[in-house]
Amino acid sequence: MRGNLGIGRPPGQTCLTAITDGAEMSREQEYVLRTVEERGVRLIRLWFTDVLGKLKSVAISPAELEAAFTDGVQFDGTAIDGFSRIHESDVLARPDATTFELLPWAKDDEPSGRMFCNIANLDGSPFEGDPRQILRRNLDKARAAGYSFFAAPEAEFFYFASGDSADGPPQPLDHAGYFDLTTGDVSSDLRKRTIHMIEAMGIPVEYSFHEDSPSQHEIDLRYTEALDMADNVMTLRLVVKKIAMERGVYATFMPKPLNGVQGSGMHTHLSLFEGETNVFHDPDDKYGMSTTAKQFTAGILRHAREITAVTNQLVNSYKRFAEKSEAPPYVSWARNNRSALVRVPVRKQGKPESARIEYRALDGACNPYLAYSMLLAAGLRGIEDGYELPPETNVNLFELTDSERHEIGVEPLPRSLDEALDVMEESKLARDTLGDHVFEWFLRNKRAEWAEFCAHVTPFELDRYLSSW
């Protein structure tokens, strides 16, 4: 309960407890039950995601809430992409009481709340097809090594007049640019209302502004522990789209919806803590980076190609890489070089807790639970095996040829979803991180998506070839 109810997780502390049948009510669960009664809550929505990161919901009445906490809510997992196979069928949704929030858009005469759920097997064990359980498992591994994993995303998205491709190319609502002050347009009002709604749900916003492309906006969330942040990203997406829909327009986190302008990413700042201490900070290092930070960064760089299918899961994601602007398609790191995959921002003066790295390939169409799992696993592998950080890249990689980049030891990220899946399929790290169930289902699903794309005749082909051949 991070916002309205005031029972959050202190910095550096994770809350990964599982509820088992017959367990006593926790303090958080009792608080939720009491609050639901005192506030007259009429409906509680239980949220979770499928493997691709689509938000799902089951609604229950207050009368069912106590049983949901103790026993879970049983449903047919075969209906959810990437969940159960036919012979496995039912699973349990177990609400996480620490995520309870009142929904600020609910009607006054019918207040509603929501909680994120962990999906379990009928025997109470974690369900291997649940993305939230996968992140919990990887955070448990980090916690066993003494670390808490924190993240802070910069979520970019577009507003368009319509979300129906039958209406023709997407039509932006404005033609402003980076940091432009557009007080009188619809887009600015939408973004303002969205921020108010997000903060009403207990999610602190650090910055918001108009991005570089027409009708493109960015909302940056204040850093917190990665499980909370993945929940926050899912909430942000829903609120952005809901507020837009109420005004009769459409919001999208599609990575590259327009030609000729930059696409939308979700650059994400990452750090590890030991209690209250940011272990990425070293005041005596010329980069301000501890050995742990360097090894973690080296792990992400070495395994970047293996995790790209998850951090960039759409066919369209790779169109964003091709634009060569804010989407770095090369495996490298630097302090001030936007062509690098990992950037090391200058830490704030007198604030060692701000030490962090920024992973710039991620886009907003990913499943944040799986994406954060992959980034964490790659970084931890670097720490476990003592990877050495390669030299900083101080040249503009966009201006070099492939052979010149190869000469300085810089690999490209996969250039298509097909290539990314090939690399992922050979990755033991990816399989271990996701588990066999999700690893194999994800590959099958995305192979089918690629095959469908390859068989589809695009407007580009018609424009270029129809009248010429």
VOGU-3710 file (C-alpha; in Angstrom, 3 decimals, decimal comma):
1> mrgnlgigrp> 0,000/0,000/0,000  2,390/2,603/-1,247  0,189/5,647/-1,515  -3,220/6,296/-0,007  -2,871/3,883/2,885  0,706/4,621/3,861  2,045/1,089/4,378  4,857/0,997/1,858  8,246/-0,675/1,713  11,175/1,312/3,090
11> pgqtcltait> 14,113/1,895/0,712  16,278/-1,185/0,292  13,660/-3,580/1,653  11,728/-6,045/-0,462  8,495/-7,746/0,514  8,464/-11,116/-1,213  6,426/-13,144/1,251  4,053/-15,728/-0,162  0,660/-16,456/1,393  -0,061/-20,093/2,078
21> dgaemsreqe> -3,315/-21,824/2,913  -4,157/-21,479/6,564  -1,678/-18,657/7,201  -2,601/-15,921/9,642  -3,575/-12,543/8,270  -0,634/-10,175/7,932  -0,757/-6,626/9,211  -1,097/-5,366/5,611  -3,988/-7,745/4,865  -5,812/-6,713/8,018
31> yvlrtveerg> -5,329/-3,072/7,087  -6,803/-3,661/3,638  -9,825/-5,451/5,098  -10,390/-2,620/7,582  -9,941/0,077/4,930  -12,325/-1,631/2,512  -14,953/-1,658/5,244  -14,328/1,913/6,447  -14,244/3,402/2,934  -17,256/1,469/1,726
41> vrlirlwftd> -15,320/-0,140/-1,130  -17,736/-2,031/-3,355  -15,336/-3,804/-5,717  -11,722/-4,994/-5,575  -9,912/-5,556/-8,863  -7,142/-8,152/-8,824  -4,495/-7,357/-11,460  -1,825/-9,536/-13,075  -0,190/-9,800/-16,490  0,200/-12,443/-19,125
51> vlgklksvai> 3,649/-13,323/-20,457  3,594/-10,518/-23,034  2,770/-7,915/-20,386  -0,928/-7,409/-21,098  -2,791/-6,385/-17,948  -5,519/-8,799/-16,784  -8,131/-8,290/-14,087  -10,492/-10,324/-11,913  -13,050/-8,399/-9,819  -14,265/-9,622/-6,442
61> spaeleaaft> -16,652/-8,231/-3,839  -15,530/-7,274/-0,300  -17,253/-10,411/0,985  -14,717/-12,525/-0,929  -11,616/-10,561/0,089  -10,638/-12,470/3,217  -10,921/-15,782/1,368  -8,854/-14,322/-1,486  -6,069/-13,527/0,985  -6,082/-16,941/2,648
71> dgvqfdgtai> -6,969/-19,257/-0,245  -6,479/-17,264/-3,440  -8,938/-16,833/-6,296  -9,072/-19,827/-8,605  -9,383/-19,340/-12,374  -8,733/-21,178/-15,643  -5,139/-20,457/-16,634  -5,588/-21,873/-20,133  -7,410/-18,674/-21,127  -4,329/-16,485/-20,490
81> dgfsrihesd> -1,494/-16,272/-23,041  1,567/-18,124/-21,785  -0,122/-19,529/-18,687  -1,364/-23,093/-18,270  -1,620/-25,786/-20,890  -4,947/-27,600/-21,258  -3,917/-30,485/-19,011  -2,725/-28,062/-16,287  -5,755/-25,742/-16,276  -6,570/-23,959/-12,999
91> vlarpdattf> -4,283/-21,603/-11,084  -4,714/-19,248/-8,112  -4,493/-15,448/-8,024  -3,129/-14,415/-4,624  -3,503/-10,658/-3,977  -0,448/-8,796/-2,658  -1,850/-6,575/0,110  1,117/-4,173/-0,086  -0,109/-3,047/-3,517  -3,634/-2,036/-2,483
101> ellpwakdde> -4,768/1,346/-3,799  -8,137/3,017/-4,158  -8,914/3,703/-7,809  -9,206/7,495/-8,141  -11,430/7,245/-11,217  -14,085/5,109/-9,491  -17,487/6,712/-8,963  -18,162/8,250/-5,556  -21,122/5,958/-5,001  -19,120/2,861/-5,925
111> psgrmfcnia> -15,524/3,176/-4,617  -13,177/0,495/-5,912  -9,687/-0,702/-5,119  -7,013/-2,737/-6,828  -4,222/-5,120/-5,875  -1,584/-6,851/-7,959  -1,526/-10,623/-7,636  1,017/-13,392/-7,566  -0,166/-16,439/-9,491  0,245/-19,799/-7,756
121> nldgspfegd> -0,385/-23,435/-8,517  -3,255/-25,111/-6,685  -0,784/-26,525/-4,132  0,335/-22,972/-3,290  3,715/-23,104/-5,030  4,669/-20,199/-7,343  3,285/-20,655/-10,851  6,179/-20,720/-13,310  4,178/-18,920/-16,010  3,587/-15,788/-13,909
131> prqilrrnld> 5,893/-12,885/-14,889  5,562/-11,297/-11,434  6,681/-14,548/-9,789  9,646/-14,679/-12,175  10,765/-11,215/-11,066  10,210/-12,159/-7,410  12,397/-15,229/-7,888  15,210/-13,193/-9,437  14,925/-10,545/-6,723  15,172/-13,335/-4,154
141> karaagysff> 18,458/-14,364/-5,759  19,729/-10,797/-5,553  18,564/-10,541/-1,940  20,444/-13,764/-1,084  23,578/-12,018/-2,348  22,770/-9,021/-0,150  21,285/-6,715/-2,809  18,059/-4,858/-3,498  17,473/-3,908/-7,129  16,091/-0,450/-7,903
151> aapeaeffyf> 14,796/0,978/-11,170  13,566/4,329/-12,495  12,058/4,355/-16,030  11,572/7,242/-18,447  8,342/6,243/-20,169  7,731/7,754/-23,620  4,455/7,527/-25,527  2,414/9,192/-28,274  -1,058/10,686/-28,384  -2,961/10,234/-31,645
161> asgdsadgpp> -6,404/11,223/-32,866  -7,256/7,556/-33,386  -5,872/4,124/-32,631  -7,565/2,484/-35,623  -5,167/1,749/-38,495  -8,177/1,788/-40,841  -8,309/5,573/-40,332  -4,965/5,934/-42,108  -1,562/6,951/-40,707  -1,553/8,073/-37,055
171> qpldhagyfd> -2,465/11,765/-36,668  -0,538/13,600/-33,904  -2,399/16,033/-31,658  0,410/18,606/-31,719  3,606/19,460/-33,579  5,669/20,621/-30,635  9,224/19,490/-29,886  11,557/18,689/-27,017  10,683/20,534/-23,780  8,251/22,826/-25,619
181> lttgdvssdl> 5,749/24,568/-23,387  2,370/23,902/-24,974  -0,058/25,090/-22,344  -3,016/25,469/-24,670  -3,113/22,130/-26,434  -4,981/18,941/-25,660  -1,801/16,921/-25,177  -0,519/19,018/-22,280  -3,867/18,770/-20,515  -3,907/15,010/-21,014
191> rkrtihmiea> -0,419/14,657/-19,574  -1,260/16,888/-16,588  -4,408/14,913/-15,777  -2,471/11,663/-16,172  0,182/12,770/-13,676  -2,472/13,785/-11,149  -4,132/10,383/-11,521  -0,848/8,460/-11,197  0,160/10,368/-8,082  -3,311/9,832/-6,594
201> mgipveysfh> -2,470/6,113/-6,769  0,680/6,624/-4,716  3,171/6,604/-7,612  5,585/9,570/-7,413  6,444/11,293/-10,700  9,880/12,877/-10,961  9,622/14,713/-14,315  7,268/15,100/-17,243  7,638/17,014/-20,490  6,998/17,063/-24,221
211> edspsqheid> 9,451/14,838/-26,068  11,197/15,436/-29,385  8,574/14,080/-31,802  5,127/15,513/-32,569  2,595/14,539/-29,896  5,230/12,528/-28,028  5,453/12,841/-24,256  7,543/11,483/-21,407  6,769/10,725/-17,773  9,672/9,754/-15,503
221> lrytealdma> 8,892/7,797/-12,344  10,913/8,204/-9,146  13,168/5,226/-8,451  12,002/2,414/-6,223  12,508/-1,325/-5,784  12,068/-3,194/-9,066  8,962/-5,206/-8,151  7,146/-2,053/-7,100  8,381/-0,315/-10,242  7,136/-3,052/-12,549
231> dnvmtlrlvv> 3,719/-2,683/-10,884  3,991/1,098/-11,343  4,804/0,756/-15,047  1,713/-1,388/-15,574  -0,386/1,191/-13,712  1,147/4,062/-15,694  0,282/2,420/-19,002  -3,315/1,902/-17,959  -3,757/5,462/-16,661  -2,163/7,047/-19,755
241> kkiamergvy> -4,521/5,134/-22,033  -7,576/5,629/-19,822  -7,204/9,418/-19,601  -6,666/9,632/-23,365  -9,726/7,488/-24,057  -11,875/9,733/-21,862  -10,944/12,662/-24,122  -11,670/10,705/-27,295  -8,049/10,260/-28,365  -5,603/7,351/-28,300
251> atfmpkplng> -2,328/6,859/-26,426  0,235/4,267/-27,470  3,531/2,910/-26,178  4,268/1,384/-29,592  8,029/1,876/-30,114  7,941/3,341/-33,656  4,493/4,480/-34,846  5,667/7,322/-37,140  8,149/7,516/-39,997  10,762/10,239/-40,042
261> vqgsgmhthl> 10,800/11,009/-36,303  12,221/9,239/-33,283  10,305/6,448/-31,611  9,406/5,864/-27,991  11,717/4,117/-25,583  11,757/3,508/-21,868  15,309/4,362/-20,821  15,671/2,883/-17,349  18,058/3,812/-14,543  19,316/0,869/-12,484
271> slfegetnvf> 21,165/0,502/-9,192  21,837/-1,994/-6,421  21,517/-1,261/-2,702  22,764/-2,998/0,429  20,277/-1,758/2,988  20,350/2,030/2,650  23,705/2,079/0,831  23,982/2,394/-2,939  26,726/-0,090/-3,803  27,246/1,429/-7,259
281> hdpddkygms> 28,912/4,484/-5,673  32,672/4,883/-5,226  33,864/8,469/-4,583  37,484/7,532/-5,320  36,820/6,155/-8,814  37,233/8,542/-11,745  33,813/7,509/-13,052  32,292/7,377/-9,564  31,638/3,666/-10,185  32,351/0,937/-7,665
291> ttakqftagi> 33,769/-2,419/-8,703  30,272/-3,850/-8,216  28,817/-1,252/-10,598  31,464/-1,992/-13,211  30,904/-5,735/-13,007  27,126/-5,304/-13,128  27,460/-3,076/-16,213  29,854/-5,529/-17,817  27,303/-8,292/-17,259  24,569/-6,329/-18,995
301> lrhareitav> 26,860/-5,531/-21,921  28,068/-9,114/-22,354  24,540/-10,530/-22,300  22,741/-7,610/-23,995  22,179/-9,461/-27,256  20,714/-12,441/-25,364  18,122/-10,372/-23,477  17,059/-8,071/-26,330  14,128/-10,223/-27,475  12,575/-9,645/-24,041
311> tnqlvnsykr> 13,487/-5,977/-23,559  12,354/-5,267/-27,145  9,709/-7,864/-27,908  7,874/-6,463/-30,957  8,714/-6,596/-34,646  8,255/-2,835/-34,503  10,851/-2,452/-31,718  13,659/-2,880/-34,229  12,380/-0,032/-36,418  13,197/2,228/-33,469
321> faekseappy> 16,784/0,926/-33,423  17,125/1,700/-37,119  16,457/5,419/-36,611  19,930/5,941/-35,033  19,048/8,666/-32,569  17,872/7,963/-29,018  17,768/4,195/-29,531  21,352/2,899/-29,383  21,718/-0,338/-31,359  25,351/-0,958/-30,344
331> vswarnnrsa> 26,724/-2,770/-27,279  28,852/-0,156/-25,544  28,918/2,184/-22,551  29,831/5,807/-21,971  29,185/8,766/-19,726  28,084/11,330/-22,311  27,370/9,526/-25,554  23,794/8,923/-26,686  24,952/6,283/-29,187  25,984/4,021/-26,279
341> lvrvpvrkqg> 23,705/1,286/-24,979  24,555/1,950/-21,324  25,128/5,456/-20,031  26,653/6,342/-16,654  24,959/9,590/-15,593  26,874/12,097/-13,492  25,761/11,540/-9,906  24,173/14,400/-8,028  26,591/16,363/-5,864  26,523/15,119/-2,289
351> kpesarieyr> 24,049/12,338/-3,116  25,892/9,007/-3,419  22,516/7,236/-3,459  21,987/8,678/-6,956  24,783/6,553/-8,465  23,269/4,488/-11,266  23,534/3,269/-14,829  21,006/3,901/-17,589  19,964/1,121/-19,981  18,745/2,832/-23,157
361> aldgacnpyl> 17,470/0,041/-25,407  14,351/-0,841/-23,403  10,997/0,214/-24,850  7,576/0,669/-23,286  6,031/-2,333/-25,061  8,045/-4,802/-22,977  6,754/-6,836/-20,074  8,493/-4,935/-17,231  8,561/-7,964/-14,930  10,464/-10,020/-17,491
371> aysmllaagl> 12,627/-7,139/-18,725  13,779/-6,235/-15,212  14,407/-9,922/-14,509  16,690/-10,185/-17,534  18,609/-6,981/-16,752  19,086/-8,042/-13,136  20,196/-11,555/-14,063  22,718/-10,250/-16,605  24,119/-7,755/-14,109  24,354/-10,312/-11,317
381> rgiedgyelp> 26,169/-12,711/-13,624  28,763/-9,991/-14,167  29,232/-9,654/-10,397  29,294/-13,408/-9,752  31,863/-14,114/-12,447  33,872/-10,896/-12,013  33,375/-9,588/-15,545  35,724/-6,789/-16,558  34,164/-3,596/-17,890  35,374/-2,866/-21,450
391> petnvnlfel> 36,778/0,576/-22,308  34,390/3,509/-22,529  33,214/4,389/-26,034  33,883/8,048/-26,763  33,075/8,126/-30,489  29,727/8,558/-32,239  28,971/4,981/-33,225  26,291/6,118/-35,660  28,991/7,684/-37,845  31,140/4,539/-38,090
401> tdserheigv> 30,825/1,712/-40,576  30,191/-1,837/-39,419  33,842/-2,735/-40,009  35,034/0,302/-38,029  32,781/-0,606/-35,125  34,056/-4,178/-35,292  37,648/-2,936/-35,151  37,027/-1,183/-31,839  35,216/-4,216/-30,458  31,634/-2,928/-30,539
411> eplprsldea> 28,928/-5,443/-31,439  25,483/-4,473/-32,737  22,323/-5,483/-30,948  20,126/-7,837/-32,985  18,698/-5,959/-35,964  15,378/-7,794/-36,101  13,121/-9,763/-33,803  14,086/-12,872/-35,745  17,788/-12,392/-34,997  17,037/-11,544/-31,364
421> ldvmeeskla> 15,089/-14,782/-30,948  17,945/-16,781/-32,485  20,374/-15,310/-29,957  17,966/-15,751/-27,052  17,304/-19,385/-27,925  20,995/-20,199/-27,429  21,215/-18,325/-24,121  21,466/-20,348/-20,921  21,125/-17,098/-18,972  17,779/-16,335/-20,613
431> rdtlgdhvfe> 16,430/-19,849/-19,986  17,580/-19,866/-16,353  16,150/-16,399/-15,734  12,720/-17,016/-17,263  12,371/-20,717/-16,504  11,588/-23,362/-19,113  7,847/-22,658/-19,217  8,032/-18,967/-20,154  11,268/-19,304/-22,145  9,785/-21,882/-24,510
441> wflrnkraew> 6,348/-20,246/-24,780  7,867/-16,829/-25,482  10,000/-18,205/-28,292  7,054/-20,021/-29,876  4,803/-16,976/-29,660  7,352/-14,564/-31,064  8,419/-16,956/-33,841  4,769/-17,017/-34,916  4,623/-13,209/-34,822  7,733/-12,964/-37,003
451> aefcahvtpf> 6,365/-15,509/-39,491  3,109/-13,565/-39,747  5,020/-10,322/-40,321  7,154/-11,901/-43,057  4,023/-13,090/-44,876  2,282/-9,704/-44,656  2,447/-7,242/-47,569  3,217/-3,808/-46,088  2,350/-0,307/-47,413  6,076/0,208/-48,025
461> eldrylssw> 6,132/-2,663/-50,505  3,008/-1,486/-52,294  4,291/2,101/-52,548  7,687/0,999/-53,801  6,936/-1,928/-56,097  3,314/-1,998/-57,237  3,632/0,582/-60,014  7,281/-0,210/-60,884  7,261/-3,927/-61,639
//
